[in-house]
Amino acid sequence: MVFDYIREDIRAIFSKDPAARSTVEILFCYPGLHALWFHRRTHWLWVHDLKFCARFVSHISRFLTGIEIHPGATIGRRVVIDHGMGVVIGQTAEVGNDVLIYMGVVLGGTALENVKRHPTVEDNVIIGSGAIVLGPIRIGKGAKVGAGSVVVRSVPPGATVVGVPGRIAGPDCGPKVEQGLEGMPDPMLRVVSRLLDRQNRLEERLRSMELALPTPEAAALKAEHVCEDLIRGVLKEVLDPEVGIDIVDLGLIKEIRVHGTSVQIDMVLTSKACPLVDHLSDQVKRKVLGVCGIENVEVNVLDEPWNWDRFVKQRGMLKEI
């Protein structure tokens, strides 16, 4: 029976850690495995009311492995603690089967009473490096917790949680736990992008209202508006060489401001250090010069989040782009 558990633990590490090369290496060089073996002994002592012995052996395990698992915690089968340094699992924590835990993870409590105060982690959950899960909450089956997240609310099965505090950033990911943590979305980036998008729409509405006013200034504004439309039309000829889509449809042109024979164009790029900045800025200046008598073109590169989600909705699925 004991050897069956050992073989099962070794197979679990082979399935979840591509760096594992041999059984001998796993047996001697994986502190996460050693910590789990220590915990099984200490948990047996704990449930048989040998609590001091359980805590003392657990203390030795912490000294040797850098992983602290309270003897009262319940750990399922085929759990893998990868690297493991700094992992802390509290007394009333419950960890299901086939769970993958990376270094620095804390399954902590928030209550001072002797009650259920630590998380319950269901089967097939992945918890990224440095994540902190606090309180008697439940992490649903197949969920993923991003690195560095602080989770204080229950997570539904299959969801992806990232950020501080943790926010649900992904739908049900299905049973394919092997997908790992890569490609996790950033909810804060989405919020900022949506706020910028809403600001742009409000500015467009304000400009429409200004153009509708029966004042002499409205005529000048209408002329500028016509010039902006012409400039935006010629900018459709400037293509982003990375994706082969013009910079207007791609959403890189944030604002065009016409002042007589001068124009200021705001471009949104990931960073001012982007290698395409000089190329795109030069192309924009070449295309705009001469339109509506424009003699001076100033291109401002804004270091703002670009709203990829909105672009995908407009253009369809990524595979169709």
Secondary structure, DSSP 8 states (H G I E B T S, - for coil): -HHHHHHHHHHHHHHH-TT---HHHHHHH-HHHHHHHHHHHHHHHHHTT-HHHHHHHHHHHHHHHS-EE-TT-EE-TT-EESS-TT-EE-TT-EE-TT-EE-TT-EEE---SSSS--S-EE-TT-EE-TT-EEESS-EE-TT-EE-TT-EE-S-B-TT-EEETTTTEEEE---TT-GGGTTTT---HHHHHHHHHHHHHHHHHHHHHHHHHTS-SHHHHHHHHHHHHHHHHHHHHTT-EETTTTEETTTTT-EEEEEEETTEEEEEEEES-TT-TTHHHHHHHHHHHHTTGGG--EEEEEEEE----HHHHHHHH--GGG-
